[in-house]
């Protein structure tokens, strides 16, 4: 069976929260293994993240909150771990996190994701299943592919159970990454992160900023559609579905959708795949 999961981000308004609840309920029909919920730079969305996570759990679904170490003190992280444990949370996504504006790594007690993973294991043992991030096309701040691979290995050796990748549109980059880390002794599941294509301008800007390659042939086709939203979305669904089919045929253990708090784009891809989630 193929695992399925979806990611949300905390909303800033009551109206946005109500919309997110409707999206959550739509996506729940696909029987995902969990819903992950992001955590803003320096814990800037902490209360909203907690509220969304609590709502997911109360509906009998599994939530996997993001937990980042940059900008939070050890005592704050410890408090969050106890809160999540008391909620019955059994999975976390452990990340270094984005640097708050004007802050540097030196301002944090824990500086890297492997240190966060070690801390969580020390505090809570095996209570949590720990997901970490993987970058098939290299983390934008890494000095080289080789260094990035070593960073990933350190996170796994610190106690990670599974990994979710940054999104990509070139399946070969995923297979290359998996082959490389397998050769380095890493055996944990590595789940492809999937970003549905719905808006060219936003996708191009976001991809450029986070280091995810948007292949030229995709850019050119999306540019050709201009403001034709229907064509962009139809093309995007076809491209992403075809890539997912190849990923799963090549051994990917599941799919993790970056929903951007929308249900339909992810469900279109999932339903076209015609498979059952575990």
Helices and strands as residue ranges (DSSP letters): E 3-8, H 14-28, E 34-37, G 41-43, H 46-58, E 63-68, H 74-87, E 91-95, G 105-107, H 113-124, E 129-134, H 145-157, E 162-167, H 171-183, E 189-194, H 200-210, H 216-225, H 229-249, E 254-258, H 264-273
